[in-house]
Amino acid sequence: MSCKIQIEVLIDNKPGYFTVQGKSFYLGLRIKNIGNEPSEEFTISKITIVSAEGKNIGDDISRSFFIKKLNPEETKNIEIKKQGSIIYGLATINLQLKMKTEDIKIEFFQKNHLTGENYMIGTNRWLDFLYIKSSSEYAQDISNKRIAWLTWILIGLAIIQLIFIFSN
């Protein structure tokens, strides 16, 4: 018997793969049975977030979650913990998955949040990617947006002045 389970990363209870270095967020998982029959019970443990860029830094989360049988199309959200990260760039999220019954195989899928497509990761294992924007890159983005708004305001004021000048 083989079951199909989709696992999706949740950031602040919303699907997404983006967060910012040094800012806290709630890390969670959305687990959905995408197969045609009820899933078997399994345990999620040894959750790790590590740099995918070769830096030897990461975070081990020493919590376990028991997932009961899920009916087809049934979804369960779990909140792992409030998290923050000192690393930035591409990171991987790995989960250790253990079936309640050893001879049962579960195919685990990740969901591409851009296309909605599912990709099989493997049997009895799962990983996905998370992008952590550096705090300086985030601050630069905010500054760029503010400068863009100010530029549009100045253009608008210049157009109003030109209209006023040519109307007289």
C-alpha positions in Angstrom: 0.0 0.0 0.0 1.3 3.4 -0.9 -0.1 6.8 0.2 0.5 10.2 -1.3 1.1 13.2 1.1 1.8 16.8 0.1 3.7 18.9 2.6 3.8 22.7 2.1 5.9 25.2 4.2 3.8 27.9 6.0 5.4 31.2 7.0 3.2 33.1 9.4 0.3 30.6 8.6 0.5 31.4 4.9 2.0 29.3 2.1 5.3 30.8 1.1 9.0 30.3 0.9 10.3 33.7 1.8 11.3 35.3 5.1 13.9 37.9 6.3 17.0 37.4 8.3 16.7 38.6 11.9 12.9 38.9 11.9 10.8 36.4 13.8 8.1 34.3 12.0 5.9 31.4 12.7 7.1 28.3 10.9 4.5 25.7 10.1 3.6 22.9 7.7 0.4 22.1 5.8 0.0 18.4 5.3 -2.6 17.1 2.7 -3.5 13.7 1.5 -3.4 13.9 -2.3 -4.0 10.2 -2.8 -7.2 8.3 -3.4 -7.2 6.4 -0.1 -6.7 7.3 3.6 -3.1 7.8 4.6 -1.3 5.9 7.3 -0.2 7.5 10.5 3.3 8.9 10.7 5.6 11.0 12.9 7.5 14.1 11.8 10.6 14.7 13.8 14.2 16.1 13.5 13.2 19.2 11.6 16.3 21.1 10.4 16.8 24.4 8.6 20.3 24.6 7.2 22.0 26.8 4.6 21.9 25.3 1.1 24.9 27.5 0.2 27.5 25.4 2.0 27.6 27.5 5.2 27.8 25.2 8.2 25.0 27.0 10.1 21.4 26.0 10.8 18.7 25.3 13.3 17.6 21.9 14.7 14.1 21.9 16.0 13.7 19.1 18.5 9.9 18.7 18.4 7.9 15.7 17.1 4.4 15.7 15.6 2.2 12.7 15.3 0.0 12.8 12.2 -3.1 10.7 12.3 -4.7 9.1 9.3 -5.8 11.7 6.7 -8.7 11.0 4.4 -8.3 11.9 0.7 -8.1 15.7 0.2 -8.0 16.2 4.0 -5.6 18.9 5.2 -3.9 19.4 8.6 -1.9 22.5 9.6 0.8 22.2 12.3 2.6 25.1 13.8 6.2 24.1 14.5 7.4 27.2 16.4 8.1 30.9 16.4 11.4 31.1 14.5 14.1 33.5 13.5 17.2 33.0 11.5 20.7 34.4 11.5 21.5 32.7 8.1 20.4 34.2 4.8 20.2 33.0 1.3 18.8 29.7 0.2 18.1 27.2 3.0 16.7 23.7 3.1 14.1 22.4 5.4 14.4 18.7 6.1 12.1 16.4 8.0 12.6 12.9 9.3 9.4 10.9 8.7 8.7 7.6 10.5 5.7 5.5 9.6 3.7 3.9 12.5 3.9 0.6 10.5 7.4 0.1 9.1 6.3 -1.8 6.0 4.0 1.1 4.8 5.5 3.4 2.2 4.3 7.0 1.8 5.2 9.1 -1.2 5.9 12.7 -0.1 5.4 15.6 -2.4 6.3 19.3 -2.2 4.1 21.9 -3.7 5.5 24.6 -6.0 3.9 27.7 -4.6 4.3 29.6 -7.9 2.7 27.0 -10.2 0.6 24.9 -7.8 2.2 21.7 -9.2 3.3 18.8 -7.0 6.7 17.2 -7.2 7.5 13.9 -5.7 10.4 14.1 -3.3 10.7 10.5 -2.2 9.4 7.7 -0.2 9.4 8.2 3.6 11.4 11.4 3.3 10.8 15.1 2.5 12.7 18.4 2.0 12.0 21.8 0.6 13.7 25.1 0.1 13.2 28.4 1.9 14.7 31.8 0.8 15.9 34.0 3.7 16.5 37.5 2.5 19.4 39.3 4.2 18.4 42.1 6.5 20.5 44.6 4.5 18.9 43.5 1.3 15.4 43.8 2.9 16.3 47.4 4.2 17.5 48.3 0.7 14.2 47.0 -0.8 12.2 49.2 1.6 14.4 52.3 0.7 14.0 51.6 -3.0 10.2 51.5 -2.7 10.1 54.7 -0.7 12.3 56.4 -3.3 10.1 55.2 -6.1 7.0 56.6 -4.3 8.7 59.9 -3.7 9.7 60.1 -7.4 6.1 59.5 -8.5 4.9 62.2 -6.1 7.5 64.6 -7.5 6.5 63.8 -11.1 2.9 64.4 -10.2 3.7 67.7 -8.6 5.7 68.7 -11.6 2.9 67.8 -14.0 0.4 69.9 -11.8 2.8 72.9 -11.9 3.2 72.6 -15.7 -0.6 72.4 -16.1 -0.9 75.5 -13.9 1.8 77.4 -15.8 0.4 76.6 -19.3 -3.2 77.4 -18.2 -2.3 81.0 -17.3 
